[in-house]
Amino acid sequence: MATEQMVSVPDTSTLFMARRGELRLVKKSILQTRDAEGRAAETIPGETLAFHDGVLRIPAKGRMRLEDGRDANVHELLAWLEAHPMKDDIQEGFWRVDQTAPPPSELELETMQELAMDLNADGLQAFIEQEREGWNRAKLIEVAERSLERVHEKVAESERKRELALEQARAEGAASAGQSKTQGKQT
């Protein structure tokens, strides 16, 4: 059974920004071959990446559509961008923007609180695992782990009380049965 997503997850794409809103980076120029008379014979397409409103997102895996509509391998594009001479040139080039983890949302905190109040250890464990796989916010994980410990303590305490109540009921049942036998012998 798939567990519903309880915490926010980071965007897996790599974000680049540029000061110029429509920056175009040519990875491979368009190549045109000519015949013996000097006329254009064949056009071999190039590879161009375009920033839109100063933003370029490269997906984490797979392929990405280039400006001309063709696809390219994202790992090759990312490696090329990281080594580009205009990278980290804030005036004329572009730079990589690393994501910052957001503070826990009200919904995330409410979800964690409800799981703890319902003594849902499995749900809290899933919450912790999802956070570790996502933003990995230390404080949120710390609070969730403390809540999980308290849930385990409450469940164990409840189990002890239930066992004690069962033992008490058995003892009362045995005493009641012993009393009936002694009353039956007296009559």
Secondary structure by P-SEA (a helix, b strand, c coil): ccccccccccccbbbbbbcccbbbbbcccbbbbbcccccccbbbbbbbbbbcccbbbbcccccccccccccccaaaaaaaaaacccccccccbbbbbbbbbccccaaaaaaaaaaaaaccaaaaaaaaaaaaaccccaaaaaaaaaaaaaaaaaaaaaaaaaaaaaaaaaaaaaaaaaaaaaaaaac
